Amino acid sequence: MKTIQVTRSSLPPLDEYIDEIKDIWESFWLTNVGEKHKRLEAGLKEYLDVPNIVLFTNGHLALECAIEAFELTGEVITTPFTFASTTHAIVRKGLKPVFCDIKEDDFTINTEKIESLITEKTSAIIPVHVYGSICDVFEIENIAKKHNLKVIYDAAHTFGVTVNGEGVGNFGDASMFSFHATKVFNTIEGGALTFKDKSLKNILNSLKNFGITSPESVEFVGGNAKMNEFQAAMGLCNLKYVDREIGKRKLIVERYMSSLEGIKGIRLIEPQEGVKPNFAYFPVVFDGYKYTRDQVFELLKKNNIIARKYFYPLTSNFNCYKGMFDSADLHVAEYIADRVLTLPLYADLELQDVDRICKIIKE
Ligand SMILES: *Cc1c(COP(=O)(O)O)cnc(C)c1O
C-alpha cells in the first residue's frame, strides 16, 4: 500500500527549472542579490500586492530580522498555537514571549485577552494567521495604536490570501512569509518580509548580509540570511503555477468538507467572510467523536496515511520552555492542541485518496 504523507512539495516541470538555472553557469553569480533574486522579489511584490518586500533564505530568519529591525525590547504578546519558529524567534532575540489564548472558532489569537497582558515592558504583538485563518487584524490594529506597539504577523501559512481584496501582507507593521518546501508556494527554503515603512528596506537588506551597508561600512551586527539564486530560480518557476496549485487544493478541501461536514464530534474551520483562502491546511478537531484524535491518528497510520498533530504540543509546553513563562490561561489553546489533526493536503493528492481517508475516519 502506498504511503500518503501529510504534505508533498510542489515542483515545476524539471526542464523549466533547468532552463531557469542555465544562465547561472554563464554569470557565475550564485548568491548576494543576483538577477533571479531581483526578478523574484519584483514578482512577489506584485503577486502579494504589497508596497515593500525583502527576501530571505527562510521564513524564520526573516522573522528574527524583523524583530531586530524594529529594535523590539522586553515582552512580546504572541500565541502558543503555532510552529516552533514563532516563539523561538522571540526568545532567540532575547525577548520574553507572553502567551495569549486563542479563539474557539478559528484558532487565531484572542484579541479580547490581549490588553490584560500588556505591561510597560510590552513592545510588540506577534500573532499568527494560523492554517490560513486571518487574525482579527482590525482589532489588533486598534490595540496596537492605543498602546503604541509594533505588530509583526507570522503569515507563513497565508501566501496569496486576501482580506476584502487586499493582500494579507499589508496588515500590521510587517508580515513574515515562509517559502519552505512544505508551504503553498516554495523556493526550496525561503521567506520574505513585507512591510509598511519603506525606510526599513535598506536596514533589512543589510541585516540579512552581516550588517554590511557599503564595501567599507558595517553598521549593524547582522547575520547571514540571504536567499540564493537557485532558491530564487525555483521561486520564479513555482510562481507561474501557484494559482493552479491553489485551485487544485481547493477541490481537495471541498471534497474533505463535503465528506466530513455535519458529523457529530467532528469540527471543521468555517470559511471567514471577505477572505480569499489558499487552502494550505485541513485541520480537523475531534471533540466528542467516537474516536479520539490520537486514535484517528493511529488508525490512519495503520493504513499508511500520515496525518500530523499540528499544533501539538503548544510551544509553551516545549521541553526547552518548561516552567519559564506563564501559561496559566491557555485553556482554549490546550483544548484544541489535544484534539486537532491536520489531514494530508497537497495539490496532487488524488480525490479517491481523500475519499479513502474520510472512509477510514468514519468507519
Ligand atoms: C513554516 C513556518 C515558519 C518558518 O518558516 P521557515 O521558512 O521554515 O523558516 C514559521 N511560522 C510558521 C507558523 C510556519 O508554519
The ligand as an SDF file (V2000), in Angstrom:
LIG
                    3D

 15 15  0  0  0  0  0  0  0  0999 V2000
    6.9210   27.2620    8.2480 C   0  0  0  0  0  0  0  0  0  0  0  0
    6.6440   28.1910    9.3760 C   0  0  0  0  0  0  0  0  0  0  0  0
    7.5950   29.0920    9.8650 C   0  0  0  0  0  0  0  0  0  0  0  0
    9.0510   29.0560    9.4930 C   0  0  0  0  0  0  0  0  0  0  0  0
    9.3210   29.1540    8.2020 O   0  0  0  0  0  0  0  0  0  0  0  0
   10.6910   28.5810    7.5800 P   0  0  0  0  0  0  0  0  0  0  0  0
   10.6720   29.1720    6.2140 O   0  0  0  0  0  0  0  0  0  0  0  0
   10.6080   27.0890    7.5890 O   0  0  0  0  0  0  0  0  0  0  0  0
   11.8290   29.1000    8.3870 O   0  0  0  0  0  0  0  0  0  0  0  0
    7.2100   29.9930   10.8290 C   0  0  0  0  0  0  0  0  0  0  0  0
    5.9660   30.0050   11.3300 N   0  0  0  0  0  0  0  0  0  0  0  0
    5.0230   29.1340   10.9230 C   0  0  0  0  0  0  0  0  0  0  0  0
    3.6520   29.2160   11.5150 C   0  0  0  0  0  0  0  0  0  0  0  0
    5.3360   28.1850    9.9470 C   0  0  0  0  0  0  0  0  0  0  0  0
    4.4060   27.2920    9.5750 O   0  0  0  0  0  0  0  0  0  0  0  0
  1  2  1  0
  2  3  1  0
  2 14  2  0
  3  4  1  0
  3 10  2  0
  4  5  1  0
  5  6  1  0
  6  7  2  0
  6  8  1  0
  6  9  1  0
 10 11  1  0
 11 12  2  0
 12 13  1  0
 12 14  1  0
 14 15  1  0
M  END
$$$$
